[in-house]
Amino acid sequence: MKINTIITLDNQEKYMVLNSTVYENSNYYLVMGMDENNEVISSKVAIFKAENEGEDIYVTKVEDNDLMVTITNLLKSQIK
């Protein structure tokens, strides 16, 4: 997954990848939802954890509040 690309989940929801970071050997992505016209939905922001299985990438939404704060702080520290 690359920054500024659109990903589509199995449930057909689309997200724009805004930023990424690595924490404890896992890849995390800051994403923003998109509507059916590929317009960004600014209120639909999430952090996804990505796991590679062969050539497939599986993402899960981060729900743990402490982990969300940690990842958010890492992403903020990378902005220069």
C-alpha positions as CSV (number, residue, x, y, z in Angstrom):
1,M,0.0,0.0,0.0
2,K,1.3,3.4,-1.0
3,I,0.5,6.9,0.2
4,N,-2.0,8.8,-2.0
5,T,-3.5,5.6,-3.4
6,I,-7.0,4.4,-3.1
7,I,-7.7,1.0,-1.5
8,T,-11.0,-0.9,-1.8
9,L,-12.0,-3.3,1.0
10,D,-13.9,-6.5,0.5
11,N,-17.1,-4.7,1.5
12,Q,-16.4,-2.2,-1.3
13,E,-15.6,0.7,1.0
14,K,-12.9,2.9,-0.4
15,Y,-10.2,4.7,1.4
16,M,-7.4,7.1,0.5
17,V,-4.1,6.3,2.1
18,L,-2.7,9.5,3.7
19,N,0.3,8.4,5.7
20,S,2.0,5.3,7.0
21,T,4.3,4.2,9.8
22,V,5.8,1.1,11.4
23,Y,5.3,0.2,15.0
24,E,6.5,-3.0,16.7
25,N,7.2,-4.6,13.2
26,S,3.7,-3.9,11.9
27,N,2.6,-1.5,9.2
28,Y,0.0,1.1,10.1
29,Y,-1.8,3.5,7.7
30,L,-3.8,6.7,8.3
31,V,-6.7,6.6,5.8
32,M,-9.7,8.7,4.9
33,G,-12.9,7.3,3.6
34,M,-14.2,8.0,0.1
35,D,-17.7,8.1,-1.4
36,E,-18.9,6.5,-4.6
37,N,-17.7,9.5,-6.6
38,N,-14.2,9.2,-5.1
39,E,-14.7,12.3,-3.1
40,V,-13.0,12.3,0.3
41,I,-15.2,12.1,3.4
42,S,-13.2,14.1,5.9
43,S,-15.2,12.8,8.9
44,K,-14.3,9.2,8.0
45,V,-10.8,8.9,9.3
46,A,-9.3,5.6,10.5
47,I,-6.0,3.8,11.2
48,F,-5.6,0.4,9.6
49,K,-3.1,-2.3,10.5
50,A,-1.9,-4.2,7.4
51,E,-0.8,-7.8,7.3
52,N,0.8,-9.5,4.3
53,E,-0.2,-13.1,3.5
54,G,1.6,-14.1,0.3
55,E,0.7,-11.5,-2.3
56,D,-2.5,-10.4,-0.5
57,I,-2.7,-7.6,2.0
58,Y,-5.3,-7.8,4.8
59,V,-6.2,-4.7,6.8
60,T,-7.9,-4.4,10.1
61,K,-9.2,-1.2,11.7
62,V,-7.4,-0.2,14.9
63,E,-10.0,0.0,17.7
64,D,-7.7,0.1,20.7
65,N,-7.6,3.7,22.0
66,D,-4.1,3.4,23.5
67,L,-2.7,2.0,20.2
68,M,-4.5,4.7,18.2
69,V,-2.9,7.4,20.4
70,T,0.5,5.8,19.9
71,I,0.2,5.5,16.2
72,T,-1.2,9.1,15.9
73,N,1.8,10.5,17.8
74,L,4.2,8.5,15.6
75,L,2.5,9.9,12.5
76,K,2.6,13.5,13.8
77,S,6.3,13.2,14.7
78,Q,7.1,12.2,11.1
79,I,5.5,15.4,9.7
80,K,8.2,18.0,9.2
